[in-house]
């Protein structure tokens, strides 16, 4: 194996290792520190839940705005009975 082949093999191994780390979400914080697995971001999960709740509210408001007046009155009566 000559020097050129050795350099190509080293570059290939480093590239494959970098791709594998990126795929599995493994991060190296500082040189020599152990590898750390990235977990789910709690802030992102909270924002997803809030977005879903807001989408549900908008869907209800759209339905109330587009329904006929009799359907709207029935919906208000049903909500009053619940409270």
Phi, psi and omega per residue, in radians:
X1 nan 2.156 -3.126
X2 -1.541 3.134 -3.063
X3 -1.134 -0.688 -3.126
X4 -1.084 -0.786 3.113
X5 -1.094 -0.667 3.122
X6 -1.105 -0.775 3.138
X7 -1.115 -0.737 3.122
X8 -1.093 -0.719 3.127
X9 -1.125 -0.748 3.136
X10 -1.102 -0.789 3.125
X11 -1.082 -0.735 3.139
X12 -1.107 -0.765 -3.140
X13 -1.117 -0.770 3.125
X14 -1.112 -0.701 3.139
X15 -1.123 -0.797 3.134
X16 -1.106 -0.707 3.121
X17 -1.145 -0.685 3.119
X18 -1.146 -0.727 3.110
X19 -1.118 -0.732 3.136
X20 -1.119 -0.727 3.110
X21 -1.099 -0.735 -3.134
X22 -1.159 -0.691 -3.116
X23 -1.143 -0.710 -3.094
X24 -1.620 0.064 3.051
X25 1.249 0.568 -3.135
X26 -1.667 2.327 -3.077
X27 -2.154 2.510 3.039
X28 -1.862 2.057 -3.060
X29 -1.292 -0.990 -3.140
X30 -2.348 2.829 -3.113
X31 -1.086 2.233 3.110
X32 1.540 -0.222 3.128
X33 -1.400 2.635 -3.099
X34 -1.135 2.785 -3.139
X35 -1.290 2.482 -3.088
X36 -2.102 2.279 3.096
X37 -1.435 2.227 3.091
X38 -1.356 2.294 3.107
X39 -1.772 -3.132 3.109
X40 -1.160 2.478 -3.117
X41 -1.428 2.058 -3.110
X42 -1.131 -0.559 3.121
X43 -1.155 -0.714 3.119
X44 -1.143 -0.700 3.110
X45 -1.121 -0.702 3.121
X46 -1.122 -0.728 3.132
X47 -1.172 -0.632 3.079
X48 -1.114 -0.748 3.131
X49 -1.130 -0.719 3.123
X50 -1.144 -0.702 3.110
X51 -1.102 -0.710 3.114
X52 -1.111 -0.742 3.125
X53 -1.106 -0.717 3.129
X54 -1.168 -0.666 3.093
X55 -1.116 -0.686 3.093
X56 -1.104 -0.733 3.134
X57 -1.137 -0.714 3.121
X58 -1.135 -0.680 3.114
X59 -1.072 -0.723 3.113
X60 -1.143 -0.765 3.129
X61 -1.113 -0.684 3.090
X62 -1.110 -0.740 3.130
X63 -1.107 -0.739 3.131
X64 -1.152 -0.636 -3.107
X65 -1.281 -0.513 -3.072
X66 -1.711 -0.247 3.129
X67 -1.232 2.776 3.075
X68 -1.212 2.868 -3.068
X69 -1.126 -0.613 3.133
X70 -1.176 -0.693 3.101
X71 -1.152 -0.643 3.116
X72 -1.127 -0.741 3.108
X73 -1.114 -0.717 3.104
X74 -1.089 -0.687 3.126
X75 -1.127 -0.761 3.104
X76 -1.109 -0.722 3.109
X77 -1.085 -0.741 3.128
X78 -1.105 -0.683 3.134
X79 -1.233 -0.624 3.097
X80 -1.141 -0.656 3.124
X81 -1.143 -0.585 3.132
X82 -1.192 -0.627 -3.050
X83 -1.408 nan nan
